[in-house]
């Protein structure tokens, strides 16, 4: 005769570790929505970069300077204000 009725009930499966994607945690943050530059800002920046090129800025310096300027101009700063803030 077997004693199946005397064995304890099987334990439930362990819960998944906290922080796993299956638990409904929010998805990773999305990139910020980009604010596009206006045509006037683009032409002003092009003129500014031409001046910087004539002043003797190297290619890598120009790329870095342009990216910094674009970031500030998208926030609403003027060419002059952005340039002063970067050159500090």
Backbone torsions as a table, in degrees:
resi	resn	phi	psi	omega
1	UNK	NA	137.7	-179.3
2	UNK	-97.6	157.4	-176.6
3	UNK	-112.5	53.6	-178.9
4	UNK	-66.5	-33.0	-175.9
5	UNK	-72.1	-17.5	-179.0
6	UNK	-88.3	-8.2	-178.5
7	UNK	-78.9	145.6	178.9
8	UNK	-68.7	156.3	179.8
9	UNK	-67.1	144.8	179.8
10	UNK	-64.0	143.6	-179.1
11	UNK	-75.0	146.9	178.1
12	UNK	-68.8	156.6	-179.7
13	UNK	-63.4	143.1	-179.9
14	UNK	-65.4	147.8	179.2
15	UNK	-70.4	147.2	178.8
16	UNK	-63.3	153.5	-178.8
17	UNK	-60.8	147.1	-179.6
18	UNK	-66.6	148.2	178.2
19	UNK	91.1	2.4	178.5
20	UNK	-79.9	150.5	-177.9
21	UNK	-60.6	-24.9	-177.2
22	UNK	-73.4	-11.4	-178.4
23	UNK	-87.7	6.3	177.4
24	UNK	85.3	23.0	175.8
25	UNK	-68.1	150.6	-178.8
26	UNK	-64.5	147.3	179.6
27	UNK	-67.2	165.4	179.9
28	UNK	-58.6	150.3	-178.8
29	UNK	-64.0	143.2	177.8
30	UNK	-81.7	160.7	175.0
31	UNK	-64.3	153.9	177.2
32	UNK	-65.5	147.7	176.3
33	UNK	-69.0	128.2	-178.5
34	UNK	-77.9	138.4	174.3
35	UNK	-96.3	121.3	-177.0
36	UNK	-78.3	147.6	177.6
37	UNK	-80.4	146.5	177.0
38	UNK	-76.0	166.0	178.8
39	UNK	-62.7	-37.3	179.1
40	UNK	-64.0	-43.1	178.4
41	UNK	-61.5	-40.3	-179.4
42	UNK	-64.3	-44.1	180.0
43	UNK	-68.2	-38.2	177.6
44	UNK	-63.0	-40.7	-180.0
45	UNK	-67.7	-38.4	178.1
46	UNK	-62.0	-44.1	177.7
47	UNK	-62.3	-42.3	179.6
48	UNK	-62.2	-42.4	-178.6
49	UNK	-69.1	-33.2	175.2
50	UNK	-62.2	-41.3	177.4
51	UNK	-62.4	-41.4	-178.4
52	UNK	-66.3	-35.8	179.5
53	UNK	-65.9	-42.3	179.2
54	UNK	-67.4	-27.9	179.9
55	UNK	-75.6	-9.6	175.1
56	UNK	105.4	19.2	179.4
57	UNK	-73.8	138.6	178.6
58	UNK	-75.9	168.7	-178.6
59	UNK	-60.4	-45.3	-179.0
60	UNK	-69.7	-35.2	176.7
61	UNK	-65.9	-39.8	179.6
62	UNK	-64.2	-42.1	-179.7
63	UNK	-62.9	-44.9	179.4
64	UNK	-63.0	-45.2	-178.8
65	UNK	-63.0	-42.9	-179.4
66	UNK	-62.2	-43.5	-179.1
67	UNK	-65.1	-40.8	177.5
68	UNK	-64.1	-42.8	179.8
69	UNK	-63.2	-43.9	-178.9
70	UNK	-61.9	-41.8	179.5
71	UNK	-60.4	-41.9	-179.9
72	UNK	-74.2	-37.0	-179.9
73	UNK	-67.7	-32.4	176.9
74	UNK	-66.0	-25.9	177.3
75	UNK	-81.6	-6.3	175.7
76	UNK	108.8	2.8	179.8
77	UNK	-77.5	151.3	176.8
78	UNK	-79.9	170.4	178.6
79	UNK	-57.6	-49.7	-176.9
80	UNK	-62.4	-45.2	-178.9
81	UNK	-64.8	-43.4	-179.6
82	UNK	-64.8	-42.7	-178.1
83	UNK	-65.1	-41.9	178.3
84	UNK	-62.2	-42.0	-178.7
85	UNK	-66.4	-36.1	-178.7
86	UNK	-74.9	-40.3	-174.1
87	UNK	-76.4	-3.9	179.0
88	UNK	-69.9	NA	NA
